[in-house]
Amino acid sequence: MWLTGGFLLAAVLFAVLLSVLTAPSFGVPVRIHKRGAWHHPCGQFTKTESHGGKPGDPARHEITKLIRAVKTQINISNRYFKKEEKTISNLYHQVQNELREINYQYDWLPQKQLLWYKNVRCLDKQTRLQKVLQLFHSSLQNYSVTFAELKKHSPAEYPMTDLGKRRDVIEGITQHHNQILCEVEFMHEILNIEIPERVADDLLFKKKDKWSSDPDVTASKIQDWGVISQYKTFLKEWSSIIMKVNKNSATCKNSENSSNKRRKKPKH
């Protein structure tokens, strides 16, 4: 009898203790919020933390190695698009053929990046590297938020077969995209470049004339294709930029030489 009572008391005490440990603390309000992958693109445990400030002056081969890692991830993403080209075409052929590009451009997604690069290519190498990497990081974040938004949509009228293919394609794009962002963030950390401010989850979708948060099938396909087509162009442009950023531009040298010649005083 004593043993039974002892076991009963122990069970009651354990239940009470468990309820205390699992109950929320009312002293400090706790807000549980799952942050988007762009807040920790390399996972919760990153290699190092950036301390901001100006980039250091690591060996050129070290920077080249980091750049190649980014370029490799971009190439992997491009190969994924090549592999899924037929699936993507089948899913979005109607909007591809019937809509003009202006119908699905979103102003929070970067455009004409090569044109932007012309404005910074003649800066000194450290400044150029810092500006390029920070813009690339911010731009990648904007795409991360957009992909996360696309994944929320699943219109009821969408054919089940197509809905599964759509989900797989967007998930695949997102996974490869996160790998690019991880490599770019790692470059920031290694080169001690300040990481740009994280984009808020809902920052980009307040323009109802530009974006539907509850699209039907047609609107969903238009938004999907708009984001995917802009992203493919974005990757193509950044594949070119990232390989130029650590090189001295011949155009800048020629321009500088011409300026020096013009500044020389004529001989008497």
N, C-alpha and C positions, 0 to 999 in steps of 0.2 A: 504493500500500500504506500509506504514511504517512497519507494522507488518510482512508483507511478506518479505520485504528487511531485517528486523532484523533476521528473521528465516534463511534466505539464508546466511547472514553473519556468523551467529553462526555455521551453517553447514559447511561452508568453513573453519572457524577457527578450528573446531573440527577435520576435515579431515587432515589439516596441522599438528595439534598437534599429531594426531595418527601416521602420517607418520614419524614424528621426533622420537617418542617414540619407534617405531618398527624398524626403520632403524639401520643397524649396525654401530658401531662407528669405523671410519677409523683411529682414533688416536692410538688405541690399537688393533692389529689384534686378532681376536677371532677364535679359532679352536674348532669347535664342534665335540666331539668324545665321543661316548658311550663306557664307559669302561666295561670290563667284570665283571661278578658277583663276581669273586674272589677278586676284589679290595674292595668291600663292601659286604662281604658274609652275614652279619646280616642286610643289608639295609644301607641307607645313614646315618642314625642316630644310631650310636653304643652307648652302655651303658657308656663306658669310653674309654679313650685313653691310650695306653701303653706308659710309659716313658722310657722304656729300663732298662738296669742295671740287676743285679742279682736278681733271684727270691726271694721273701720274704719267711717267714717261717710261713705260715698260719697253722691253726690246721689241723691235719691229716684228721679229718672227713670232713672238707671243701674240701680238695683235692679229697677225695674219692667221695664226692657228684658231683664234677665237672667231674671226670672220668666216673662216672656212666651215666651222661648226654650224654657224647660222645659215650659211649658203647650203650646206648639206640638208638641213631641215627644210629649207625652201624647196630644194629639189625633190625631197621626199613628198612634200605636199603636191607639187606639180605632177609627180608620177601617180599619185592617188587620183587626181583629176583625170589623168589620161586613162587610168584603169576603169574609172567609173563614167567615162565619157558617154557611153551608150545609154546607161541608166539615167544619167542626168538629162540627156537629150530626150528620152522617152517621157520623162516626168514633166518637162517644161517646154516641149516643142511648140505648143500653142502660143505661149507668151513670147517665146523666142522669135517666132515668125510674124506675129501680129502687132507687137508693141515696139515703139522706138525707144532708144536708150534713155531719152529724157523722161520717159514715163516711170522709170524705176531707179532714178538716182536719188541718193539720200545724202544730205549735206553734212551729216556727222561722219560719213565714211570718206576718208581722204582720197583725193583725185589729183591727177597731174603731178605726181611726185617727182618725176624727172625734171619738170619745169621748176619746181621748188629747189631741187638740188643745184641748179645752175646759179642760184643766189648765194650758195654757201661753198661752192667747190673751190673758190680761190682764197678762202680763209686759211689761216695757219692750221696745220694738221690736227693739233690737239683740240682747238676750238671746233673745227669741222667735225671731228669724230664725236665730240660731245653733243653738238646740235643734231647730228644725224641720228645717233642712237636714241636720244631722248624723243625725237619726233617719231621714230620707228616704234618705240615702246608705247607711246601714247596712242598711236594709230592702231597698233595691234590690240590694245585694250578696247578701243571702240568696236573693233570687230568681235572681240570676245563677248562683249555685252550684247551685241547684235545676234550672234549665234545662239547665245543663251535665250534670247527673246524668241528666236525662231523655234527653238526646241519646245517652247511652251504651247505652241499652236498645234492643234490636231482637230480640224473641222470635222464635225460628225458626218458630213456628206462625202468626205474623202473616201474613195474606194480602198478597202482594207489592204489589198495587195500593194497599191501605190503608197499608202500611208506607211507601211513597213519599210518600203524602199526609201522613201523620203527620210524617215527617221534614221536609217542606217547611213545614208549619204551625209546628212548634216552632222551626225555623231562622228563619222570618220573625218570630215573636214575639221571639226572642232578639236579632235584629239591631235591631229597633225599641227594645227594652228597653235595649240598650247605648247607644243614642243619648240616651235619657233620663238614664242614669247619667253619661254624658259631660258633658251640660249641667249636671247637679247638681254634679259635681266641679269644673267650670269656675267655677261660682258660688263654691264654697269658695275657690278660688285667688284669684279677683278680690277677694272680700271678706275675704281673709286669715283664713278660718275653718279650724281644724284639721280635716284629713280623718280620719274614723274609721279605726280599725285594719282592715286587710284581713282578710276572712274566709278561713280555711283551706279548701282544696278539699274535704276530707272531714269537716269539723267537724260537719255537720248530719245525718249519716245513720248514726248509731251506735245508734239506737233501732230494733231489728229488729221490734218490735211495731207500729211506725208506718210503716216504710219497707222495701220489698224492693229489694235491690241486684241481684237476678236474677229479675225478675218474669216470670210467664207472661203470656199475652195479656190475660186478665181483670184481673190485678193491674196490668199496665202501663196499661190504659185507665183504671182507677180512679185511679191516681197521676197520670196525665196530666190527667184531667178535674179532679181535686182542685186541682192547681196552677193550671191555666188559669182555673177558676172563681174561685178566691181572688184571682188576679192581676187579673182584670177588676174585681172589687170594690175591690181595692187602688188601681187606677188611677182609678176613679171618685171615691174618697174623697180621694186626693191632688190630683186636679184641682181639687177644692173648696178644700182646705187651702192649696195653693200660691198661690191668688189672694187669700187672706185675710191671709197672713202679713205683708204690708207695709202693712196698713191698720189703723187704730185701730178697735177694736170698740165699737160703740154700747152693747152690753151692759155692757162694762167701764166706760164713762163713766157710764152710769146707776147702776151699782153703786157707783162711787166717789162720785157726787153724793149718793146715799142715805146712804152711810157718813158723809160730811161733815156732813150735816144732823143725823144722830143724835148726832154728837160735839159739836155746838154746845150751849152752856149756855143754859138758859132765862133770859129776861130777867126782872128783878125790878122 
